[in-house]
Protein backbone atom coordinates (compact mmCIF):
# COMPACT_ATOMS: atom_id res chain seq x y z
CA UNK A 1 0.00 0.00 0.00
CA UNK A 2 1.45 3.35 -1.06
CA UNK A 3 2.30 5.85 1.65
CA UNK A 4 0.30 9.05 1.77
CA UNK A 5 2.34 12.01 0.59
CA UNK A 6 2.91 14.36 3.50
CA UNK A 7 3.69 18.04 3.57
CA UNK A 8 7.11 19.11 4.87
CA UNK A 9 5.56 20.14 8.22
CA UNK A 10 3.65 16.87 8.52
CA UNK A 11 6.74 14.84 7.68
CA UNK A 12 8.82 16.66 10.29
CA UNK A 13 6.08 16.07 12.86
CA UNK A 14 6.08 12.37 12.04
CA UNK A 15 9.86 12.12 12.25
CA UNK A 16 10.04 14.02 15.53
CA UNK A 17 7.35 11.87 17.15
CA UNK A 18 9.19 8.74 16.06
CA UNK A 19 12.47 10.15 17.38
CA UNK A 20 10.94 10.86 20.79
CA UNK A 21 9.66 7.28 20.97
CA UNK A 22 13.05 5.86 20.04
CA UNK A 23 14.90 8.07 22.53
CA UNK A 24 12.55 6.93 25.29
CA UNK A 25 13.09 3.29 24.30
CA UNK A 26 16.83 3.29 23.58
CA UNK A 27 18.31 6.39 25.19
CA UNK A 28 20.01 9.33 23.51
CA UNK A 29 23.43 7.67 23.16
CA UNK A 30 22.11 4.46 21.59
CA UNK A 31 19.45 5.82 19.26
CA UNK A 32 20.42 5.99 15.57
CA UNK A 33 19.05 7.70 12.51
CA UNK A 34 18.36 4.20 11.20
CA UNK A 35 16.12 3.44 14.18
CA UNK A 36 13.89 6.42 13.45
CA UNK A 37 13.82 5.68 9.72
CA UNK A 38 13.01 2.00 10.27
CA UNK A 39 10.00 2.74 12.50
CA UNK A 40 8.43 4.83 9.74
CA UNK A 41 9.60 2.72 6.82
CA UNK A 42 11.57 5.57 5.26
CA UNK A 43 15.20 5.96 4.26
CA UNK A 44 18.02 7.31 6.41
CA UNK A 45 18.52 9.93 3.71
CA UNK A 46 15.01 11.29 4.24
CA UNK A 47 15.64 11.78 7.95
CA UNK A 48 18.95 13.49 7.24
CA UNK A 49 17.31 15.68 4.59
CA UNK A 50 15.11 17.19 7.30
CA UNK A 51 17.60 17.32 10.17
CA UNK A 52 21.16 17.06 8.74
CA UNK A 53 22.61 15.19 11.75
CA UNK A 54 21.56 12.95 14.60
CA UNK A 55 22.44 15.72 17.05
CA UNK A 56 20.05 18.16 15.37
CA UNK A 57 17.32 15.51 15.23
CA UNK A 58 17.68 14.76 18.94
CA UNK A 59 17.62 18.46 19.88
CA UNK A 60 14.53 19.03 17.74
CA UNK A 61 12.86 15.95 19.23
CA UNK A 62 13.29 17.27 22.76
CA UNK A 63 11.94 20.66 21.73
CA UNK A 64 8.98 18.90 20.09
CA UNK A 65 8.30 16.84 23.22
CA UNK A 66 8.25 19.97 25.37
CA UNK A 67 5.91 22.03 23.21
CA UNK A 68 2.78 20.27 24.44
CA UNK A 69 3.84 20.53 28.07
CA UNK A 70 4.68 24.21 27.78
CA UNK A 71 1.35 24.90 26.10
CA UNK A 72 -0.45 23.08 28.91
CA UNK A 73 1.53 25.02 31.51
CA UNK A 74 0.49 28.30 29.92
CA UNK A 75 -3.15 27.18 29.91
CA UNK A 76 -2.97 26.35 33.62
CA UNK A 77 -1.36 29.68 34.45
CA UNK A 78 -3.75 31.61 32.20
CA UNK A 79 -6.94 30.49 33.94
CA UNK A 80 -9.29 33.11 35.37
CA UNK A 81 -8.71 32.31 39.03
CA UNK A 82 -6.35 33.27 41.85
CA UNK A 83 -2.60 33.17 41.38
CA UNK A 84 -2.36 30.64 44.22
CA UNK A 85 -4.74 28.24 42.52
CA UNK A 86 -2.92 28.58 39.21
CA UNK A 87 0.49 28.11 40.82
CA UNK A 88 -0.59 25.06 42.83
CA UNK A 89 -2.16 23.47 39.75
CA UNK A 90 1.00 24.06 37.71
CA UNK A 91 3.34 22.70 40.38
CA UNK A 92 1.21 19.62 41.02
CA UNK A 93 0.95 18.91 37.30
CA UNK A 94 4.70 19.35 36.73
CA UNK A 95 5.72 17.34 39.79
CA UNK A 96 6.94 13.76 39.20
CA UNK A 97 3.69 12.58 40.81
CA UNK A 98 1.65 14.55 38.26
CA UNK A 99 0.80 14.21 34.58
CA UNK A 100 3.52 16.30 32.99
CA UNK A 101 6.39 15.26 30.78
CA UNK A 102 7.91 11.80 30.61
CA UNK A 103 10.65 12.14 33.19
CA UNK A 104 12.73 9.28 31.82
CA UNK A 105 13.04 11.21 28.54
CA UNK A 106 14.16 14.37 30.30
CA UNK A 107 16.69 12.68 32.53
CA UNK A 108 18.19 11.24 29.34
CA UNK A 109 18.22 14.72 27.86
CA UNK A 110 19.93 16.36 30.82
CA UNK A 111 22.69 13.76 30.77
CA UNK A 112 23.25 14.03 27.02
CA UNK A 113 23.21 17.84 27.16
CA UNK A 114 26.50 17.74 29.06
CA UNK A 115 28.18 16.68 25.82
CA UNK A 116 25.83 17.95 23.10
CA UNK A 117 25.82 21.77 22.66
CA UNK A 118 22.66 21.77 20.52
CA UNK A 119 20.72 19.78 23.09
CA UNK A 120 22.12 21.88 25.93
CA UNK A 121 20.77 25.00 24.23
CA UNK A 122 17.32 23.43 23.87
CA UNK A 123 17.08 22.17 27.45
CA UNK A 124 18.35 25.48 28.83
CA UNK A 125 15.72 27.40 26.86
CA UNK A 126 12.93 25.10 28.04
CA UNK A 127 14.11 25.43 31.63
CA UNK A 128 14.18 29.21 31.27
CA UNK A 129 10.61 29.25 29.94
CA UNK A 130 9.34 27.11 32.82
CA UNK A 131 11.01 29.24 35.47
CA UNK A 132 9.87 32.43 33.76
CA UNK A 133 6.24 31.33 33.74
CA UNK A 134 6.34 30.33 37.42
CA UNK A 135 8.13 33.55 38.38
CA UNK A 136 5.44 35.60 36.64
CA UNK A 137 2.48 33.98 38.42
CA UNK A 138 4.23 34.24 41.80
CA UNK A 139 4.79 37.95 41.17
CA UNK A 140 1.09 38.32 40.32
CA UNK A 141 0.13 36.66 43.60
CA UNK A 142 2.43 38.95 45.55
CA UNK A 143 1.00 42.02 43.82
CA UNK A 144 -2.54 40.85 44.60
CA UNK A 145 -1.66 40.33 48.27
CA UNK A 146 -2.37 36.58 48.15
CA UNK A 147 0.95 35.60 49.68
CA UNK A 148 4.44 36.89 50.47
CA UNK A 149 7.54 36.16 48.43
CA UNK A 150 10.49 38.58 48.40
CA UNK A 151 12.18 37.00 45.36
CA UNK A 152 9.81 35.22 42.92
CA UNK A 153 12.68 34.27 40.59
CA UNK A 154 14.64 32.56 43.34
CA UNK A 155 11.52 30.75 44.52
CA UNK A 156 10.85 29.47 41.00
CA UNK A 157 14.42 28.19 40.81
CA UNK A 158 14.23 26.41 44.18
CA UNK A 159 10.87 24.81 43.36
CA UNK A 160 12.17 23.61 40.01
CA UNK A 161 15.30 22.17 41.61
CA UNK A 162 13.19 20.26 44.13
CA UNK A 163 10.79 18.92 41.48
CA UNK A 164 13.60 17.88 39.16
CA UNK A 165 15.52 16.22 41.98
CA UNK A 166 12.48 14.27 43.15
CA UNK A 167 11.86 13.20 39.56
CA UNK A 168 15.36 11.72 39.37
CA UNK A 169 14.82 9.82 42.63
CA UNK A 170 11.39 8.47 41.67
CA UNK A 171 12.40 7.57 38.12
CA UNK A 172 15.91 6.24 38.65
CA UNK A 173 15.52 4.65 42.08
CA UNK A 174 12.04 3.12 42.42
CA UNK A 175 11.06 2.73 46.04
CA UNK A 176 13.55 5.30 47.34
CA UNK A 177 10.69 7.72 48.04
CA UNK A 178 6.96 7.12 47.97
CA UNK A 179 4.93 9.26 45.60
CA UNK A 180 2.77 10.38 48.51
CA UNK A 181 5.79 11.57 50.50
CA UNK A 182 7.23 13.34 47.46
CA UNK A 183 3.97 15.26 47.00
CA UNK A 184 3.96 16.18 50.69
CA UNK A 185 7.46 17.62 50.36
CA UNK A 186 6.41 19.63 47.31
CA UNK A 187 3.41 21.07 49.16
CA UNK A 188 5.51 21.85 52.24
CA UNK A 189 8.14 23.63 50.15
CA UNK A 190 5.55 25.66 48.24
CA UNK A 191 3.78 26.75 51.41
CA UNK A 192 7.08 27.77 53.03
CA UNK A 193 8.20 29.72 49.96
CA UNK A 194 4.94 31.67 49.94
CA UNK A 195 4.73 32.28 53.67
CA UNK A 196 1.51 30.26 53.97
CA UNK A 197 0.18 27.47 56.15
CA UNK A 198 0.01 24.20 54.26
CA UNK A 199 -3.76 24.05 54.78
CA UNK A 200 -4.04 27.17 52.62
CA UNK A 201 -2.75 25.10 49.70
CA UNK A 202 -5.17 22.24 50.20
CA UNK A 203 -8.00 24.76 50.32
CA UNK A 204 -7.27 25.48 46.65
CA UNK A 205 -8.40 21.93 45.80
CA UNK A 206 -11.96 22.68 46.82
LINFEN-V490535 format. One record per residue. PHI is phi in whole degrees, -180 to 180 (* if undefined). Layout:
phi
PHI
PHI
//
This chain:
phi
*
-68
-76
-69
-75
-104
-71
-59
-63
-66
-65
-61
-60
-63
-66
-67
-63
-66
-64
-60
-61
-71
-65
-63
-81
-112
92
-62
-64
-87
-66
-124
-55
-62
-66
-67
-62
-63
-58
-96
70
-120
-86
-59
-62
-66
-63
-69
-60
-86
-129
69
-141
-62
-60
-69
-63
-63
-61
-67
-65
-67
-62
-63
-64
-83
-59
-65
-67
-66
-64
-67
-58
-64
-66
-62
-78
-96
-65
-88
-153
-67
-62
-63
-63
-66
-65
-62
-63
-67
-66
-67
-69
-75
-57
-64
-94
-98
-110
-78
-52
-72
-65
-61
-61
-75
-65
-59
-65
-61
-65
-68
-64
-64
-119
-116
-56
-65
-71
-61
-64
-66
-65
-66
-65
-65
-63
-64
-65
-61
-62
-63
-67
-68
-58
-64
-72
-65
-61
-65
-65
-64
-63
-85
76
-77
-161
-111
-162
-69
-143
-56
-65
-67
-63
-60
-66
-66
-63
-62
-61
-64
-62
-65
-65
-65
-62
-62
-63
-70
-84
-87
-130
-54
93
-65
-139
-79
-63
-64
-66
-60
-67
-62
-63
-63
-64
-63
-66
-65
-61
-63
-62
-99
68
-119
-76
-61
-63
-66
-73
-65
-65
-72
-79
-92
//
